[in-house]
Amino acid sequence: MIHTRALTKTFRLRRETVEAVRGVDLDVANGELVAFLGPNGAGKSTTLRMLTGLVEPTSGTAIVAGHDARRDSAGVRRGIGYIGQGHAAGHYHYVRDEMVTQGCAYGLPRRAARERADELLETLELTGMAKRQSATLSGGQRRRLDIALGLVHRPPLLFLDEPSTGLDPQNRANLWTHVMAVRERFDTTLFLTTHYLEEADEMAERVVIIDHGRIIADDTPGRLKATLAGDRITLGLPDPDAAATAARMAERGTGARELDVTGPHVTFRVPHGEEVLPEYLRALAEAGITARTARTATSTLDDVFLTLTGRSLREETGAAREGNRDEREGHEEVAV
Ligand SMILES: Nc1ncnc2c1ncn2[C@@H]1O[C@H](COP(=O)(O)OP(=O)(O)OP(=O)(O)O)[C@@H](O)[C@H]1O
């Protein structure tokens, strides 16, 4: 559905040259749900704009929904749906009328456009809003209308640029339910950007991370976390000397990474933390050290980014605080 090779975009400004996207190779198969992540300025929007035929690539190739994005950007735009960050319908447009108008603009006969509008209104649970003006919809309903408008012409591929930004957690969850319903009913391939890492982790089957214009990771969230980040183990020891010894033992015995000793606390990261922890505690006990507390924290996509770049994606994207809370709730504590 998407095939790019060495895709680049360079912006030439008066005093500088910005290499926004530097050689992206990407293959997305029919039916995949891909989340595209990266810090501010990483090149997400520029990539998305090239894939949607809105910006011409500087070099490389991009075949999107069967159309060449360089030679046939109009074909790309006809073959895909694109939900940008703004709203698609004007304030005073009536919901169903606007959908029918858009359907006709894409060349559907009026009757087919009406049928398509009704089908989408039903899937996105907007049937009760059909006769309302878009300005009277709630934030979540309006976002669902944007999605409905992006699907009027039955595109096999839908791009969503931060679809849930600005929605509260309940509306974000609700939006995802509808996105999944669209996927199920219409077999749509989905490619989306989001700043909510826990959302990408939970909903996407595949996560592609871009940094400084290059793809630095591409796999399922589970595999990225297991292979790249591992789990964080945090121990509370009786005193700083015991912590220093425990840190040395962790380094030698467990292959610990990102080791940190602060006062009587030791923290480090290892693959399969829950398997490593009991063995490590036994080794400490044999050395005469009894840990007061022990905690394993499952890794997050932010940990993956941290491992790859030494920076936090969360801080760089300024993601919502409740997202932090959501992820911390996934952690598992073990008292010893
Ligand atoms: N029209 C433009 N002219 C010049 N530079 C641009 C233009 N559009 C983007 N850039 C630069 O290209 C780089 C990538 O920007 P892009 O908008 O693709 O990043 P992003 O990952 O989408 O960031 P964000 O998460 O902040 O939206 C940035 O350094 C940006 O300043």
PDBQT file of the ligand as one rigid body, heavy atoms in Angstrom, charges set to zero:
ROOT
HETATM    1  N1  LIG A 401       8.104  24.474   4.773  1.00  0.00    +0.000 N 
HETATM    2  C1  LIG A 401       9.231  24.319   5.458  1.00  0.00    +0.000 A 
HETATM    3  N2  LIG A 401      10.270  25.125   5.252  1.00  0.00    +0.000 NA
HETATM    4  C2  LIG A 401      11.416  24.959   5.941  1.00  0.00    +0.000 A 
HETATM    5  N3  LIG A 401      11.623  24.016   6.867  1.00  0.00    +0.000 NA
HETATM    6  C3  LIG A 401      10.609  23.179   7.123  1.00  0.00    +0.000 A 
HETATM    7  C4  LIG A 401       9.359  23.277   6.449  1.00  0.00    +0.000 A 
HETATM    8  N4  LIG A 401       8.531  22.301   6.920  1.00  0.00    +0.000 NA
HETATM    9  C5  LIG A 401       9.249  21.640   7.860  1.00  0.00    +0.000 A 
HETATM   10  N5  LIG A 401      10.489  22.176   7.974  1.00  0.00    +0.000 N 
HETATM   11  C6  LIG A 401      11.556  21.702   8.877  1.00  0.00    +0.000 C 
HETATM   12  O1  LIG A 401      11.742  20.322   8.626  1.00  0.00    +0.000 OA
HETATM   13  C7  LIG A 401      12.004  19.618   9.841  1.00  0.00    +0.000 C 
HETATM   14  C8  LIG A 401      10.949  18.535  10.026  1.00  0.00    +0.000 C 
HETATM   15  O2  LIG A 401       9.683  19.139  10.268  1.00  0.00    +0.000 OA
HETATM   16  P1  LIG A 401       8.324  18.317  10.407  1.00  0.00    +0.000 P 
HETATM   17  O3  LIG A 401       7.228  19.312  10.484  1.00  0.00    +0.000 OA
HETATM   18  O4  LIG A 401       8.277  17.296   9.342  1.00  0.00    +0.000 OA
HETATM   19  O5  LIG A 401       8.544  17.597  11.804  1.00  0.00    +0.000 OA
HETATM   20  P2  LIG A 401       7.498  16.808  12.724  1.00  0.00    +0.000 P 
HETATM   21  O6  LIG A 401       8.180  15.540  13.095  1.00  0.00    +0.000 OA
HETATM   22  O7  LIG A 401       6.205  16.688  12.052  1.00  0.00    +0.000 OA
HETATM   23  O8  LIG A 401       7.398  17.751  13.990  1.00  0.00    +0.000 OA
HETATM   24  P3  LIG A 401       6.130  18.089  14.967  1.00  0.00    +0.000 P 
HETATM   25  O9  LIG A 401       5.976  16.890  15.848  1.00  0.00    +0.000 OA
HETATM   26  O10 LIG A 401       6.630  19.276  15.714  1.00  0.00    +0.000 OA
HETATM   27  O11 LIG A 401       4.937  18.374  14.109  1.00  0.00    +0.000 OA
HETATM   28  C9  LIG A 401      11.976  20.667  10.937  1.00  0.00    +0.000 C 
HETATM   29  O12 LIG A 401      13.298  21.069  11.184  1.00  0.00    +0.000 OA
HETATM   30  C10 LIG A 401      11.180  21.803  10.334  1.00  0.00    +0.000 C 
HETATM   31  O13 LIG A 401      11.564  23.050  10.873  1.00  0.00    +0.000 OA
ENDROOT
TORSDOF 0
